[in-house]
Amino acid sequence: IQEVEAKLINWCADSFSELGKCGDFGADKCRKYSEGKNKRRSKCTCTDFNGTFFCDCKLCL
């Protein structure tokens, strides 16, 4: 289950990184955390709003 969640977070962060929108911390920083760099897990949350996925990376600390 953890592996699936990690893939979902990666997909979410990457998809919004392409748009250049990832909370207040920037796409690059959120992508680094989603990839497990800096030995931290991504704190991005992926939500489904009427079929559209949004990635909120405001918790990437």
Backbone as CSV, one residue per row, in Angstrom:
resi,resn,N_x,N_y,N_z,CA_x,CA_y,CA_z,C_x,C_y,C_z
1,ILE,0.840,-1.204,0.000,0.000,0.000,0.000,0.872,1.250,0.000
2,GLN,1.942,1.240,0.766,2.830,2.404,0.829,3.447,2.690,-0.533
3,GLU,3.809,1.626,-1.251,4.420,1.805,-2.567,3.436,2.449,-3.534
4,VAL,2.186,2.018,-3.481,1.164,2.591,-4.353,0.955,4.062,-4.026
5,GLU,0.921,4.381,-2.738,0.746,5.770,-2.329,1.916,6.615,-2.807
6,ALA,3.121,6.068,-2.718,4.300,6.804,-3.163,4.212,7.105,-4.656
7,LYS,3.749,6.125,-5.436,3.620,6.336,-6.877,2.576,7.399,-7.176
8,LEU,1.498,7.408,-6.403,0.454,8.409,-6.600,1.000,9.800,-6.307
9,ILE,1.778,9.918,-5.238,2.376,11.204,-4.891,3.341,11.636,-5.987
10,ASN,4.147,10.694,-6.484,5.084,11.025,-7.554,4.344,11.526,-8.781
11,TRP,3.301,10.811,-9.154,2.542,11.205,-10.340,1.951,12.579,-10.139
12,CYS,1.437,12.826,-8.947,0.794,14.097,-8.665,1.807,15.228,-8.743
13,ALA,2.932,15.064,-8.096,3.937,16.120,-8.080,4.486,16.367,-9.481
14,ASP,4.741,15.288,-10.210,5.307,15.436,-11.547,4.328,16.115,-12.487
15,SER,3.059,15.748,-12.380,2.080,16.312,-13.297,1.957,17.816,-13.089
16,PHE,2.027,18.250,-11.844,1.920,19.673,-11.588,3.250,20.377,-11.772
17,SER,4.352,19.622,-11.694,5.649,20.217,-11.979,5.694,20.660,-13.437
18,GLU,5.052,19.881,-14.307,5.036,20.234,-15.723,4.295,21.546,-15.936
19,LEU,3.301,21.792,-15.085,2.536,23.024,-15.203,3.203,24.166,-14.451
20,GLY,4.225,23.831,-13.686,4.917,24.847,-12.920,4.120,25.312,-11.718
21,LYS,3.182,24.506,-11.275,2.372,24.891,-10.131,2.432,23.782,-9.093
22,CYS,2.962,24.105,-7.940,3.033,23.096,-6.890,3.065,23.788,-5.537
23,GLY,1.978,24.387,-5.167,1.913,25.050,-3.881,2.807,26.282,-3.838
24,ASP,3.259,26.639,-2.654,4.064,27.846,-2.480,5.553,27.552,-2.516
25,PHE,5.926,26.279,-2.633,7.331,25.920,-2.528,7.986,25.674,-3.876
26,GLY,7.201,25.631,-4.939,7.780,25.431,-6.258,7.813,23.977,-6.674
27,ALA,7.754,23.758,-7.974,7.677,22.399,-8.504,8.950,21.612,-8.233
28,ASP,10.111,22.249,-8.411,11.372,21.526,-8.268,11.532,20.956,-6.865
29,LYS,11.224,21.774,-5.869,11.399,21.319,-4.491,10.451,20.176,-4.177
30,CYS,9.215,20.295,-4.618,8.254,19.230,-4.349,8.633,17.958,-5.083
31,ARG,9.164,18.087,-6.277,9.578,16.894,-7.016,10.711,16.193,-6.276
32,LYS,11.645,16.961,-5.736,12.758,16.357,-5.014,12.253,15.544,-3.833
33,TYR,11.289,16.096,-3.100,10.767,15.359,-1.955,9.984,14.144,-2.409
34,SER,9.249,14.257,-3.503,8.451,13.130,-3.969,9.346,11.993,-4.437
35,GLU,10.561,12.331,-4.884,11.496,11.302,-5.334,12.308,10.737,-4.173
36,GLY,12.058,11.233,-2.974,12.732,10.690,-1.806,14.103,11.286,-1.569
37,LYS,14.419,12.398,-2.232,15.708,13.033,-2.004,15.701,13.711,-0.639
38,ASN,16.901,14.016,-0.134,17.036,14.661,1.172,16.480,13.785,2.286
39,LYS,16.295,12.501,1.971,15.838,11.517,2.954,14.539,11.951,3.621
40,ARG,13.652,12.545,2.846,12.347,12.912,3.379,11.270,12.458,2.413
41,ARG,10.093,12.224,2.965,8.968,11.859,2.112,8.232,13.108,1.676
42,SER,7.601,12.998,0.551,6.793,14.111,0.069,5.630,14.343,1.014
43,LYS,5.347,15.618,1.265,4.185,15.966,2.067,3.084,16.516,1.172
44,CYS,3.212,16.259,-0.123,2.200,16.728,-1.061,0.931,15.900,-0.890
45,THR,-0.206,16.544,-1.028,-1.468,15.826,-0.980,-2.152,15.944,-2.333
46,CYS,-2.671,14.827,-2.807,-3.317,14.801,-4.110,-4.817,14.651,-3.905
47,THR,-5.579,15.600,-4.413,-7.025,15.558,-4.239,-7.719,15.555,-5.591
48,ASP,-8.870,14.910,-5.633,-9.650,14.810,-6.864,-10.844,15.744,-6.750
49,PHE,-10.887,16.758,-7.577,-11.978,17.727,-7.543,-12.744,17.643,-8.849
50,ASN,-13.893,16.986,-8.802,-14.722,16.822,-10.000,-13.941,16.210,-11.161
51,GLY,-13.125,15.203,-10.848,-12.389,14.503,-11.890,-11.064,15.134,-12.249
52,THR,-10.760,16.292,-11.669,-9.482,16.946,-11.943,-8.589,16.814,-10.715
53,PHE,-7.363,16.335,-10.932,-6.454,16.138,-9.811,-5.668,17.409,-9.524
54,PHE,-5.597,17.740,-8.247,-4.810,18.882,-7.820,-3.763,18.420,-6.818
55,CYS,-2.577,18.956,-6.938,-1.502,18.596,-6.024,-1.213,19.786,-5.122
56,ASP,-1.427,19.605,-3.838,-1.158,20.660,-2.873,0.142,20.346,-2.156
57,CYS,1.174,21.103,-2.465,2.496,20.832,-1.899,2.857,21.844,-0.821
58,LYS,1.885,22.455,-0.216,2.165,23.452,0.811,2.800,22.830,2.046
59,LEU,2.704,21.498,2.163,3.279,20.838,3.322,4.652,20.257,3.034
60,CYS,5.240,20.608,1.898,6.605,20.159,1.614,7.557,21.008,2.444
61,LEU,8.064,20.458,3.536,8.929,21.221,4.431,10.348,20.665,4.404
